């Protein structure tokens, strides 16, 4: 991801809010029944709405792939962003943009592998 794009979304997810109450992002991410969008706050306090695509454990960290529903400058409509769950003792978990492009690509690769596993074997192949 380009540095400019990263800078534009770097502040996203400093605070997690849904409607008027702050919630634990882990509860939202891991709730298989949750179909509601995820609302994050950028560094300017603007709410940005995301669609949850996947939650991927990778290298002892929890990552999530989110697609912005709201327009973000420099991010295409079909582009998704990899976030990691940042936990600090005594504080609510936060979502932070994964800035290491290799790690982000590894998370996407893991996501695609999971999709392939779920689709099962192809017809005509044994």
C-alpha positions in Angstrom: 0.0 0.0 0.0 1.3 3.4 -0.9 2.7 5.6 1.9 0.1 8.3 1.1 -2.7 5.9 1.5 -1.3 4.6 4.7 -1.1 8.1 6.1 -4.7 8.8 5.1 -6.0 5.9 7.1 -3.3 5.6 9.7 -5.4 7.3 12.3 -8.4 5.2 11.5 -9.5 3.0 14.5 -7.9 5.0 17.3 -11.3 4.6 18.9 -14.0 2.1 18.2 -17.6 3.2 18.4 -20.9 1.8 17.4 -23.8 4.2 17.7 -23.3 6.0 21.0 -21.5 3.4 23.1 -18.0 2.1 22.9 -17.8 -1.6 22.5 -15.1 -4.3 22.5 -13.9 -4.7 19.0 -13.0 -8.3 19.6 -16.7 -9.1 20.5 -17.8 -7.5 17.2 -15.1 -9.2 15.0 -15.6 -12.7 16.5 -19.4 -12.6 16.6 -20.4 -14.9 13.6 -23.9 -13.5 13.7 -22.9 -9.9 13.5 -23.8 -8.5 10.1 -23.7 -4.8 11.1 -21.0 -2.6 9.6 -18.0 -1.7 11.8 -17.7 2.0 12.5 -14.2 3.3 13.3 -13.1 6.8 14.0 -10.3 8.5 12.1 -7.8 10.9 13.7 -10.2 13.8 13.1 -13.1 12.2 14.9 -14.9 11.4 11.6 -16.8 8.1 11.6 -15.8 5.7 8.8 -18.0 2.6 8.1 -16.4 -0.7 7.1 -17.7 -4.1 6.0 -16.0 -7.0 7.7 -14.5 -9.4 5.2 -12.5 -11.8 7.4 -10.8 -12.4 10.7 -7.4 -14.1 10.2 -5.1 -15.3 12.9 -1.5 -15.0 11.6 1.9 -15.3 13.4 0.3 -15.1 16.9 -1.6 -11.9 16.0 -5.2 -11.4 15.1 -5.9 -9.5 11.8 -9.0 -8.5 10.1 -9.7 -7.5 6.5 -12.2 -4.6 6.3 -13.6 -3.0 3.1 -14.5 0.7 3.5 -18.1 1.4 2.8 -17.6 5.1 3.1 -15.4 6.8 0.5 -11.7 7.2 1.6 -9.5 9.3 -0.6 -6.8 7.1 -2.3 -8.7 3.9 -1.6 -10.6 2.2 -4.5 -14.1 0.9 -4.0 -13.0 -2.7 -4.4 -9.9 -2.4 -2.1 -9.8 -3.8 1.4 -7.5 -2.9 4.3 -5.7 -5.2 6.7 -5.9 -4.2 10.3 -4.4 -5.9 13.4 -5.8 -6.0 16.8 -3.6 -4.0 19.2 -4.1 -4.9 22.9 -2.6 -3.0 25.8 -3.2 -4.1 29.4 -6.0 -2.1 31.0 -7.2 -0.6 27.7 -9.8 -1.6 25.2 -8.4 -3.4 22.1 -7.9 -1.1 19.0 -7.7 -1.8 15.3 -4.6 -0.5 13.7 -3.7 -0.4 10.0 -1.0 -3.0 9.2 1.7 -0.9 7.6 4.1 -3.7 6.7 3.1 -4.6 3.1 4.6 -8.1 3.3 2.5 -8.9 6.4 -0.6 -7.5 4.8 0.0 -9.6 1.7 0.6 -12.7 3.9 -2.8 -12.1 5.6 -4.5 -11.7 2.2 -2.9 -15.0 1.0 -4.1 -16.7 4.2 -7.6 -15.4 3.5 -7.5 -16.7 -0.1 -6.3 -20.1 1.1 -9.2 -20.3 3.5 -11.6 -19.4 0.7 -10.1 -22.2 -1.4 -10.5 -24.7 1.4 -14.2 -23.7 2.0 -15.0 -24.1 -1.7 -13.9 -27.7 -1.5 -12.5 -29.9 -4.3 -13.2 -29.0 -7.9 -15.4 -31.2 -9.9 -13.5 -33.6 -12.1 -10.5 -33.7 -9.8 -9.7 -36.5 -7.3 
